Amino acid sequence: MIYRSKAPLRIGLAGGGTDVSPYSDLYGGAILNATLSLYANATLEPISENKIILQAIDRKEEQVFEWMPALPVNGQLDLLKGVYNRIQQDYGIREQGFRLSTYVDAPAGSGLGTSSTLVVAILGAFAEMLKLPLGEYDMAHYAWEIERKDLDLAGGKQDQYAATFGGVNFMEFYGDDKVIVNPLRVKQQYLFELENNLLLYYTSTSRESAEIIRKQSRNVTEKKEQSIEAMHHLKDQARMMKEALLKGRLHEIGEILDYGFAQKRKMAEGISNPLMEEIYSAARKAGATGGKISGAGGGGFMIFYCPVNSKYKVIEALEPFGGVYRPYQFTEHGLKTWTI
C-alpha cells in the first residue's frame, strides 16, 4: 500500500498578520484567503527494511535513519520529523520501515504558506495510513500545534486552516486558540473575474518569515501604537474584502489591496524593502490598481489586481526585475488523502 495526500497553498487577500499571537489573543483577528492550484504533496510508502527514509524531493534533501520512535530535530527536514514524532507520541506506529517523500509546488519562504501546508499534507498521509478520525478543525489545529508548539516555529494560524478547508474563507481568530472558518459562497463569475485580474508574481527571492513575525509579535507585546493600529486597519480590510467579493464589487478590490499594503508596511520592519517598493510602483504605473506582498513579507510572491486586461502590461513592466508570473486557478477543496 502507498498512502498519498495533497493540500493546496493559499494567497491571503486581506487581514494578513492579524492571525498572529499575541494580537489575535488580545484583539481578535480576521483574514480572508483563497486556496490555489499549487500544492504540497506527501507520500508514505512502507518498506521491507527497518529504516525511516525522509525525502524532500523538490529540495533534493534526504536523510536515512534506523527505525526509532523519535527522530532528532536538528534543522534538516524538521517538518517531516516533527509530524512523525507527534504521531508516534500520540498514536504509536508499529515498528515498520517507511519512506516519507514530499514535494511542494512553490519554494520555501515564498509567502504562500508552504511550510504549514506541507505539515498538513504530511499529517494527512499519516492519518490516511493509520485511519485517524480527524475532522477539518482537528487536523488544522493538530498541524498548528506541531509547527508552533512542538517545533517552536514562529507564525500565525491561517495557513493550516486554509490548507485543510480549502476554498475562499473568511477566518476569525481569538484567544485560547479559537478559530472560526466561514466559507464564502462567492458567485462563480466573480471568482472567474478575480482569477482573470489577479496576477501572481514571484519576485525570485525568498525570505525567513520567522524573524519578521517575531518583530510583529514584539511590537504588540511592547504596545507599539503604530503597529497595533495598522493591524486594526488590516482586520477592517478583511471585512471590506469579504463584502466586495460577495456583492461582486470587484472594481474595489485593487483599492482595498492598496489600503492593506499601506497598513502592512507599518506592522514591522522588514515587511517591505526597496526592491518590492520598486516592483509595486512599476505594477501600478502599468495599470494595476493595487496589490500586496504575500505572507509575512520581505520577499517571495506578490499579487496585483489588474483590471481590464492590464495584467499583460503589468507582466511586461515587471520583466526587468527578473521575477516570474505564475499561472494558477482557485480551488474549492482542501486536504485530500488516498491509498493506492
Phi, psi and omega in degrees: 000143173236135184247125185236159174206158173214142179225138185279144170286171185222159164245137173273125181266333181195151175086005185306133179099340181280358176268003184265134174286148007270000183301310184297328180289321185277319189241346187082136180243163177212134182221144171244123180222169180215141180270153188241166178278044171234138194227157162258130185241142177222142178227130175247123183230111175299140179233163184285330179288151180273058184231159171246117180249121179250130181225125168256095190298318182293332182260001179055044178242141178213142172224142181235133180230149163295148183305134176208156184283344177214127181268148181288125177270110190219019177099354178238121180055037184294330179296319179295316181293319182299319179293314179302313182299318182289319178297318179297318180296316187273327187238337182074127177240130182298158184290094184214125179295150178205160173246125176249116182242140179228156176208133180239138185280003177217152182293152173299145179076019184265354175090012179253015179077032188299314185297310182294322179294323177295319177300317179298316181296316179297315178300320179298320180295317177294320179297323178294317182293318185266358181056050182283136182275068183252122174281181185296313179296320179300312183297314182296316180293323178298314178298319179298316180299317181299315185285314187274323184262306183293315184263353176056043178263131182289146177161180181262205184241345189295324190297317181296321181286322177298314182296324183281314184277317184073168178087196177260121186227142168258116186248141178242140185232133183227180176295168181058031176059027179278128179229135175239123179257119179250100178295135181261132177270075180278132181301144185304319183292330177291320179293321177299317181293319177298316179298320180295323188264345185265114182268127177258116188235122178267122184286358183064020172233145174243171182211163175269103186290335188303317184292321178297317181294321177298319178298316180299314179296320180297321180298324178288314180302320181275006176056044177284113191301317183299316181295314181294318179298320178299320179292324174301315180295323179292326175296318175298321180301322179298320179291321177298317181294320179300313181295318180297319181290315183293326183265001176074022179271064187292337179296344180272347191295319178301316180294321180295320177296317181297321177300316180294323180297320179296322181286321185297325178304331186275351185289318182196152177294140176098352180295317174246170177205170185305321180297314182293325176295322180292318178297316182298316180296318180296320179295318179297317180296331182274357175128350177292139180264355177174173180186187180199162171273133181277139178079209186290337181107182177087353181160194178082217183274149168235153174238148180224137176268119189235089182286165174052046177059022177286353181306320185288326175291322179294316177304316180296319182292334183269354181306318182298344183275353174080010179275184185227131173282131184245112176294152181197170167225154173286148178243150179264342186253154175259221183304133173233138178229152178201165181238138175231000000 
